Amino acid sequence: MQFHMPVMRREVLAYLITRKDGIYVDCTVGGGGHAQAILEAISPEGFLIGLDADAEALSHAEQVLSRFPNKILRHTFYDNLEAVLYELEKVPVDGVFFDLGISSFQVDVERRGFSFQKDAPLDMRFDQSVGKTAADVLNTYPEEELGRIIREYGEERHWRAIVREILRKRAVMKIETTSDLVEIVRAVIGDHFLNKSLARVFQALRIEVNRELERLQRALEQAFNVLQKGGRIVVLSYHSLEDRIVKDFFKLKAARCVCPPEFPVCTCGKVQEMTVLTRKVVTPSPEEIRANPRARSARLRAAEKIIPFEA
Ligand SMILES: C[S@@+](CC[C@H](N)C(=O)[O-])C[C@H]1O[C@@H](n2cnc3c(N)ncnc32)[C@H](O)[C@@H]1O
Protein backbone atom coordinates (compact mmCIF):
# COMPACT_ATOMS: atom_id res chain seq x y z
CA MET A 1 0.00 0.00 0.00
CA GLN A 2 1.30 3.47 -0.86
CA PHE A 3 1.38 5.38 2.43
CA HIS A 4 0.16 8.70 1.04
CA MET A 5 0.47 10.30 -2.40
CA PRO A 6 1.89 13.82 -1.94
CA VAL A 7 -0.66 16.37 -3.17
CA MET A 8 0.38 19.21 -5.57
CA ARG A 9 4.01 18.18 -5.18
CA ARG A 10 5.33 20.38 -8.02
CA GLU A 11 3.37 23.47 -6.88
CA VAL A 12 4.45 23.01 -3.24
CA LEU A 13 8.13 22.93 -4.24
CA ALA A 14 7.76 25.94 -6.55
CA TYR A 15 6.27 28.09 -3.78
CA LEU A 16 8.36 26.78 -0.88
CA ILE A 17 11.97 26.50 -2.04
CA THR A 18 13.76 29.83 -2.42
CA ARG A 19 17.32 28.59 -1.72
CA LYS A 20 18.71 25.13 -2.29
CA ASP A 21 20.93 25.42 0.80
CA GLY A 22 18.09 26.72 2.98
CA ILE A 23 16.46 25.31 6.12
CA TYR A 24 12.90 24.02 5.65
CA VAL A 25 10.27 22.64 8.01
CA ASP A 26 7.63 20.10 7.04
CA CYS A 27 5.14 20.41 9.91
CA THR A 28 3.06 17.40 8.78
CA VAL A 29 5.64 14.91 7.55
CA GLY A 30 3.10 12.01 7.45
CA GLY A 31 4.45 9.28 5.18
CA GLY A 32 7.29 11.53 4.08
CA GLY A 33 6.11 12.14 0.50
CA HIS A 34 6.51 15.92 0.49
CA ALA A 35 9.53 15.70 2.81
CA GLN A 36 11.26 13.44 0.31
CA ALA A 37 10.43 15.85 -2.53
CA ILE A 38 11.86 18.77 -0.52
CA LEU A 39 15.04 16.83 0.33
CA GLU A 40 15.49 15.91 -3.34
CA ALA A 41 15.02 19.55 -4.36
CA ILE A 42 17.52 21.06 -1.88
CA SER A 43 21.28 20.53 -1.84
CA PRO A 44 23.20 18.49 0.79
CA GLU A 45 23.93 21.84 2.48
CA GLY A 46 20.20 22.41 2.89
CA PHE A 47 18.31 20.95 5.88
CA LEU A 48 14.83 19.65 6.66
CA ILE A 49 13.09 19.40 10.02
CA GLY A 50 10.03 17.14 9.88
CA LEU A 51 7.28 17.08 12.53
CA ASP A 52 4.27 14.85 13.03
CA ALA A 53 2.01 14.12 15.98
CA ASP A 54 1.54 10.54 14.77
CA ALA A 55 4.30 8.20 15.95
CA GLU A 56 3.41 5.50 13.38
CA ALA A 57 3.57 7.97 10.51
CA LEU A 58 6.90 9.25 11.72
CA SER A 59 8.49 5.81 11.96
CA HIS A 60 7.38 5.14 8.38
CA ALA A 61 8.83 8.50 7.31
CA GLU A 62 12.14 7.62 9.05
CA GLN A 63 12.45 4.64 6.69
CA VAL A 64 11.43 6.54 3.55
CA LEU A 65 13.91 9.33 4.34
CA SER A 66 16.73 7.16 5.75
CA ARG A 67 19.12 7.95 2.88
CA PHE A 68 19.07 11.70 3.66
CA PRO A 69 21.53 12.71 6.41
CA ASN A 70 20.46 16.38 6.27
CA LYS A 71 17.17 16.00 8.17
CA ILE A 72 15.75 15.54 11.67
CA LEU A 73 12.27 14.18 12.45
CA ARG A 74 10.44 15.01 15.68
CA HIS A 75 7.31 13.47 17.19
CA THR A 76 5.31 16.51 18.24
CA PHE A 77 2.30 18.68 17.43
CA TYR A 78 3.13 21.50 15.06
CA ASP A 79 2.21 24.18 17.56
CA ASN A 80 5.52 23.24 19.26
CA LEU A 81 7.30 24.41 16.13
CA GLU A 82 9.07 27.39 17.67
CA ALA A 83 10.31 25.46 20.73
CA VAL A 84 11.62 22.58 18.58
CA LEU A 85 13.49 24.88 16.21
CA TYR A 86 15.13 26.84 19.02
CA GLU A 87 16.12 23.61 20.75
CA LEU A 88 17.71 22.39 17.50
CA GLU A 89 19.32 25.81 16.93
CA LYS A 90 17.76 25.95 13.46
CA VAL A 91 16.30 29.46 13.58
CA PRO A 92 15.64 31.38 11.33
CA VAL A 93 14.34 29.15 8.54
CA ASP A 94 13.62 29.65 4.83
CA GLY A 95 10.28 27.88 4.53
CA VAL A 96 7.54 26.22 6.58
CA PHE A 97 5.13 23.78 4.97
CA PHE A 98 1.81 22.38 6.24
CA ASP A 99 -0.21 19.60 4.56
CA LEU A 100 -3.19 19.66 6.89
CA GLY A 101 -5.53 16.95 8.05
CA ILE A 102 -5.17 13.24 7.73
CA SER A 103 -3.10 10.89 5.57
CA SER A 104 -4.50 8.06 3.45
CA PHE A 105 -2.63 5.69 5.76
CA GLN A 106 -4.47 6.98 8.83
CA VAL A 107 -7.82 6.58 7.06
CA ASP A 108 -6.93 3.09 5.90
CA VAL A 109 -5.68 1.75 9.24
CA GLU A 110 -8.76 0.28 10.86
CA ARG A 111 -7.91 0.56 14.54
CA ARG A 112 -7.41 4.35 14.45
CA GLY A 113 -11.16 4.94 14.12
CA PHE A 114 -10.91 7.69 11.47
CA SER A 115 -13.04 5.86 8.91
CA PHE A 116 -16.76 5.15 9.14
CA GLN A 117 -16.26 2.31 6.67
CA LYS A 118 -14.31 0.21 9.18
CA ASP A 119 -15.51 -1.00 12.56
CA ALA A 120 -13.03 0.16 15.20
CA PRO A 121 -12.80 1.88 18.57
CA LEU A 122 -13.62 5.60 18.27
CA ASP A 123 -10.11 6.96 18.88
CA MET A 124 -9.21 9.53 16.14
CA ARG A 125 -6.20 10.95 18.00
CA PHE A 126 -3.18 11.78 15.83
CA ASP A 127 -1.05 11.29 18.94
CA GLN A 128 -2.44 8.21 20.66
CA SER A 129 -0.43 8.87 23.82
CA VAL A 130 -2.32 12.02 24.90
CA GLY A 131 -5.73 13.65 25.06
CA LYS A 132 -9.38 12.71 24.74
CA THR A 133 -10.57 10.15 22.19
CA ALA A 134 -13.62 10.65 19.97
CA ALA A 135 -15.48 8.23 22.29
CA ASP A 136 -14.61 10.46 25.29
CA VAL A 137 -16.02 13.47 23.43
CA LEU A 138 -19.26 11.67 22.52
CA ASN A 139 -19.81 10.21 25.99
CA THR A 140 -18.91 13.24 28.13
CA TYR A 141 -19.41 16.54 26.28
CA PRO A 142 -22.49 18.60 27.16
CA GLU A 143 -25.26 18.92 24.57
CA GLU A 144 -24.35 22.49 23.50
CA GLU A 145 -20.70 21.59 22.91
CA LEU A 146 -21.60 18.55 20.80
CA GLY A 147 -23.99 20.76 18.83
CA ARG A 148 -21.32 23.39 18.21
CA ILE A 149 -18.79 20.81 17.04
CA ILE A 150 -21.10 19.03 14.60
CA ARG A 151 -22.57 22.31 13.32
CA GLU A 152 -19.34 24.31 12.99
CA TYR A 153 -16.68 21.71 12.24
CA GLY A 154 -18.92 19.32 10.33
CA GLU A 155 -21.21 21.92 8.73
CA GLU A 156 -23.92 19.25 9.12
CA ARG A 157 -27.48 20.50 8.67
CA HIS A 158 -29.04 17.83 10.87
CA TRP A 159 -26.76 18.54 13.83
CA ARG A 160 -29.60 19.10 16.28
CA ALA A 161 -31.25 15.72 15.64
CA ILE A 162 -27.88 13.93 15.62
CA VAL A 163 -26.97 15.41 19.01
CA ARG A 164 -30.37 14.38 20.39
CA GLU A 165 -29.74 10.83 19.19
CA ILE A 166 -26.24 10.81 20.75
CA LEU A 167 -27.73 11.88 24.10
CA ARG A 168 -30.49 9.27 23.86
CA LYS A 169 -27.99 6.53 23.03
CA ARG A 170 -25.41 7.42 25.66
CA ALA A 171 -28.08 7.41 28.38
CA VAL A 172 -28.42 3.65 27.85
CA MET A 173 -24.95 2.56 26.68
CA LYS A 174 -21.39 3.74 26.22
CA ILE A 175 -20.69 4.86 22.64
CA GLU A 176 -17.48 3.02 21.83
CA THR A 177 -17.05 2.10 18.20
CA THR A 178 -17.33 3.64 14.74
CA SER A 179 -20.30 1.30 14.15
CA ASP A 180 -22.08 2.77 17.21
CA LEU A 181 -21.70 6.23 15.69
CA VAL A 182 -22.75 5.05 12.22
CA GLU A 183 -25.97 3.65 13.74
CA ILE A 184 -26.65 6.93 15.56
CA VAL A 185 -26.30 8.95 12.36
CA ARG A 186 -28.27 6.36 10.37
CA ALA A 187 -31.15 6.60 12.86
CA VAL A 188 -31.43 10.32 12.01
CA ILE A 189 -30.52 10.50 8.31
CA GLY A 190 -31.63 7.13 6.95
CA ASP A 191 -29.65 5.39 4.23
CA HIS A 192 -30.08 7.82 1.36
CA PHE A 193 -27.53 10.58 2.15
CA LEU A 194 -25.89 8.66 4.98
CA ASN A 195 -22.28 8.69 3.74
CA LYS A 196 -22.18 12.47 3.27
CA SER A 197 -23.46 13.05 6.81
CA LEU A 198 -21.12 10.42 8.23
CA ALA A 199 -18.14 12.10 6.54
CA ARG A 200 -19.16 15.43 8.10
CA VAL A 201 -19.74 14.04 11.60
CA PHE A 202 -16.48 12.04 11.59
CA GLN A 203 -14.57 15.07 10.33
CA ALA A 204 -16.08 17.26 13.05
CA LEU A 205 -15.00 14.85 15.78
CA ARG A 206 -11.49 14.53 14.36
CA ILE A 207 -11.08 18.31 14.32
CA GLU A 208 -12.24 18.53 17.94
CA VAL A 209 -10.19 15.57 19.22
CA ASN A 210 -6.98 16.95 17.72
CA ARG A 211 -7.80 20.64 18.34
CA GLU A 212 -6.89 21.16 14.71
CA LEU A 213 -8.10 24.73 14.23
CA GLU A 214 -6.57 26.15 17.43
CA ARG A 215 -3.27 24.42 16.72
CA LEU A 216 -3.22 25.72 13.16
CA GLN A 217 -3.80 29.30 14.29
CA ARG A 218 -0.96 29.07 16.83
CA ALA A 219 1.39 27.28 14.43
CA LEU A 220 0.95 29.88 11.67
CA GLU A 221 1.98 32.64 14.08
CA GLN A 222 5.02 30.59 15.15
CA ALA A 223 5.92 29.83 11.53
CA PHE A 224 5.90 33.54 10.76
CA ASN A 225 8.12 34.25 13.81
CA VAL A 226 10.82 31.74 12.81
CA LEU A 227 11.00 32.76 9.13
CA GLN A 228 13.78 34.91 7.86
CA LYS A 229 13.09 37.77 5.48
CA GLY A 230 12.21 36.24 2.10
CA GLY A 231 11.14 32.97 3.78
CA ARG A 232 7.77 31.44 2.94
CA ILE A 233 4.81 29.68 4.49
CA VAL A 234 3.00 27.22 2.21
CA VAL A 235 -0.23 25.54 3.33
CA LEU A 236 -2.34 22.80 1.74
CA SER A 237 -5.77 22.65 3.34
CA TYR A 238 -8.76 20.41 2.67
CA HIS A 239 -11.54 22.02 4.68
CA SER A 240 -13.15 25.45 4.38
CA LEU A 241 -12.54 26.34 8.06
CA GLU A 242 -8.81 25.56 7.80
CA ASP A 243 -8.56 27.47 4.53
CA ARG A 244 -10.33 30.46 6.11
CA ILE A 245 -7.82 30.53 8.98
CA VAL A 246 -4.89 30.50 6.54
CA LYS A 247 -6.45 33.10 4.25
CA ASP A 248 -7.27 35.47 7.13
CA PHE A 249 -3.82 35.02 8.67
CA PHE A 250 -2.07 35.92 5.40
CA LYS A 251 -4.47 38.82 4.84
CA LEU A 252 -3.70 40.29 8.25
CA LYS A 253 0.05 39.88 7.76
CA ALA A 254 -0.19 41.55 4.34
CA ALA A 255 -2.30 44.49 5.60
CA ARG A 256 -0.71 47.93 5.88
CA CYS A 257 -3.39 49.21 8.25
CA VAL A 258 -6.00 47.59 10.49
CA CYS A 259 -7.83 50.76 11.56
CA PRO A 260 -11.65 50.70 11.30
CA PRO A 261 -12.69 52.05 7.86
CA GLU A 262 -14.40 55.11 9.42
CA PHE A 263 -11.07 56.42 10.84
CA PRO A 264 -10.00 59.50 8.81
CA VAL A 265 -6.27 58.81 9.37
CA CYS A 266 -4.35 55.68 10.26
CA THR A 267 -3.46 55.35 13.94
CA CYS A 268 -2.76 51.60 14.20
CA GLY A 269 0.94 51.67 13.35
CA LYS A 270 0.62 48.33 11.52
CA VAL A 271 3.22 47.61 8.84
CA GLN A 272 2.97 45.09 6.03
CA GLU A 273 4.76 41.92 7.19
CA MET A 274 4.10 39.47 4.35
CA THR A 275 3.25 39.41 0.65
CA VAL A 276 0.60 36.93 -0.41
CA LEU A 277 1.97 34.87 -3.33
CA THR A 278 -1.33 33.20 -4.20
CA ARG A 279 -3.77 36.02 -5.02
CA LYS A 280 -6.21 33.28 -5.96
CA VAL A 281 -6.14 29.98 -4.13
CA VAL A 282 -4.29 27.29 -6.15
CA THR A 283 -6.05 23.96 -6.77
CA PRO A 284 -4.88 20.61 -8.22
CA SER A 285 -5.02 20.01 -11.96
CA PRO A 286 -7.78 17.76 -13.36
CA GLU A 287 -5.06 15.17 -14.20
CA GLU A 288 -3.91 15.08 -10.58
CA ILE A 289 -7.48 14.69 -9.32
CA ARG A 290 -8.02 11.83 -11.78
CA ALA A 291 -4.85 10.10 -10.57
CA ASN A 292 -5.47 10.84 -6.87
CA PRO A 293 -9.13 11.55 -6.02
CA ARG A 294 -8.15 12.38 -2.42
CA ALA A 295 -6.49 15.55 -3.80
CA ARG A 296 -9.79 16.98 -5.05
CA SER A 297 -10.51 19.29 -2.10
CA ALA A 298 -6.91 20.58 -1.75
CA ARG A 299 -6.34 24.35 -1.60
CA LEU A 300 -2.82 25.79 -1.68
CA ARG A 301 -1.95 29.21 -0.25
CA ALA A 302 1.52 30.74 0.13
CA ALA A 303 2.97 33.97 1.51
CA GLU A 304 6.45 35.47 1.89
CA LYS A 305 7.82 37.35 4.89
CA ILE A 306 9.06 40.80 3.91
CA ILE A 307 10.35 42.11 7.25
CA PRO A 308 13.58 41.01 8.99
CA PHE A 309 13.62 38.09 11.43
CA GLU A 310 13.70 39.14 15.09
CA ALA A 311 15.02 36.68 17.68
C1 LIG B 1 -2.09 14.94 4.94
S1 LIG B 1 -0.99 14.14 6.02
C2 LIG B 1 0.59 14.62 5.45
C3 LIG B 1 1.10 13.78 4.34
C4 LIG B 1 2.50 14.12 3.89
N1 LIG B 1 2.58 15.46 3.35
C5 LIG B 1 3.03 13.11 2.89
O1 LIG B 1 3.40 13.50 1.78
O2 LIG B 1 3.08 11.91 3.22
C6 LIG B 1 -1.14 15.09 7.47
C7 LIG B 1 -0.25 14.63 8.60
O3 LIG B 1 -0.26 15.69 9.56
C8 LIG B 1 -0.27 15.14 10.84
N2 LIG B 1 -0.85 16.16 11.71
C9 LIG B 1 -2.12 16.64 11.70
N3 LIG B 1 -2.26 17.61 12.63
C10 LIG B 1 -1.05 17.75 13.22
C11 LIG B 1 -0.55 18.60 14.25
N4 LIG B 1 -1.33 19.50 14.86
N5 LIG B 1 0.75 18.49 14.59
C12 LIG B 1 1.56 17.60 13.96
N6 LIG B 1 1.14 16.76 12.99
C13 LIG B 1 -0.15 16.84 12.62
C14 LIG B 1 -1.09 13.88 10.72
O4 LIG B 1 -0.72 12.97 11.73
C15 LIG B 1 -0.71 13.38 9.31
O5 LIG B 1 0.33 12.44 9.37
The ligand as an ORCA input file, in Angstrom:
! r2SCAN-3c Opt
* xyz 0 1
  C      -2.088     14.939      4.939
  S      -0.990     14.145      6.016
  C       0.589     14.621      5.448
  C       1.103     13.777      4.340
  C       2.504     14.122      3.889
  N       2.583     15.456      3.354
  C       3.027     13.108      2.894
  O       3.401     13.502      1.778
  O       3.079     11.912      3.225
  C      -1.138     15.088      7.465
  C      -0.253     14.631      8.600
  O      -0.260     15.685      9.556
  C      -0.274     15.141     10.837
  N      -0.853     16.162     11.706
  C      -2.115     16.639     11.699
  N      -2.258     17.609     12.629
  C      -1.047     17.749     13.218
  C      -0.550     18.601     14.247
  N      -1.331     19.496     14.855
  N       0.745     18.493     14.585
  C       1.560     17.595     13.956
  N       1.137     16.757     12.991
  C      -0.146     16.836     12.624
  C      -1.092     13.880     10.721
  O      -0.724     12.968     11.732
  C      -0.714     13.382      9.313
  O       0.327     12.438      9.367
*
